Amino acid sequence: MRHDLINYGKIMIGEGVMNTKIIKNKFIYLIFLTALIFSLGAVPGMAAEGCNSNLMAQVFSAAEADLGAVGPQNTLIITDIGSPAESYVFLDDFYSEFYSRDLLYTKNLLTVQNSRNNPLWFAFFNKCSGKCTYIEVSYENESKISYKITENINFGKLSKTNESRAAWNEKVNNSVFNGREFAILTISNAWATGKLDYELMQCLEVHNHFCPGVSSGYVLANWMEENYPLKEGVSYTVFSCPNWCKDDVFVKRWDTTPGKGGIWVSTLTDNETEALGGSPAGIFVVTDKNAGTMKAVVLGFDFDIVNANSGVKADDPGWVSKYLADLWLMNKKNWDTQGLVSVISVKDIDADTLNKMKQADNNPYVILGLLNSTENN
Ligand SMILES: [Zn+2]
C-alpha cells in the first residue's frame, strides 16, 4: 500500500485535479493506518509486550545502577514472578534479561511461590559487596518500578556488634523490604556460603523463606529416604501432626499433596506432645506395593539439640538465632547428632488402619496406640 502511494505521488506531481485525489487517498490511507495502529493496540498481549519488556529491562538496569554489573559469579536474584496475579506476562521478558547476562537458572535464581495478591518483587543480591537491591513493580494501569531500596545484608556485618544488630532491627521494624527482610537475608547469605543444597533451594521456592522449620523438614525427609528408600513401588503418606514449616518439604520432595491424599495435617495439645516424648514430628506411612507391606514410622525432631549446637545465644534476635540454626542444619555432618531425629515407634499396619488414621475425628497417634484418647486435654 505504501508502495502504491509513493508511485501515485510521483506520477501526479504538478497536476492540480489529480493532486486533490492524492490528498484524498493520503487522507484515507492515514485513517486506515491510524485504525490499524489502534486495532493492534487492542490485541491483548501485543501492545503490552512492548512495555513489559521495557519494565523488565528497567528492573535489571535499576539493580545494576546500585550494584554494578549483574553477572553469574556474584548474583542471586530472588523473585516471586509468576505468582502475583497476571505477573506471568513478564516471564519471557524476565528470562530474556536473565539469560542475556549469562546467568544460570540453578546458580543465580530462586523463584518463590507467593499468593496471587502479593506484589511482584525482585531482590538482587551481590555476594561480594553484600548489597541487595529490592525492587517492587506495579503494572495495573501503567508499568513502572514502584519501590526500590538498596541495603547491605551481609550477615556477618549485621550481626557483629550490638549497634549493627540494632541498626538492622530498626530496618526490619521499618520493613525496608516490605516484610521480606528475613526471607531475603537468610536465603541470600546461605546461598553466598556456596553450601546451600539446590534441592533444599527447591523446597524454599515452595516455602518462600528459609527457616529452621523448613530445614528440619529437609533433615527428616533425608532421614526417611535413607532408612526407608523411595524405590520403585514405594510411596509415603505423611501425617504432619503437629504441623510446622517442615511439611512443605514433603509436599515438594515426595509430591505428597493434600489433594492427592499424600499429606494429612493436624495439630496436638501440649499434653499430647508431652505424652509423645516432647518433640513428635509426625507419622510417615511407608507403603511398599511390591512387598505388600505398610509401616507407620513415627519420628521426633528435637530443636533443643539444634539450639545447643548452633551457637545461638538466649538474647539473639530471631533473625540471628534462626539463621545460625539454618547454617548448622545445612551441614549434613550434623544430621546424625544424637537425639536430633528420634524414632518414637515403627509399626506394621494395614490399609484399614491407614484409613482410620485419616478420619477427621480420629487422632492418628491414638489409632496407632501411642496415645490414649483420654489424653486429649
Ligand atoms: Zn518457615
Residues whose N, C-alpha, C, O or C-beta is under 5 A from the ligand:
A	BS01	ZN	C211 G213 V214 C245
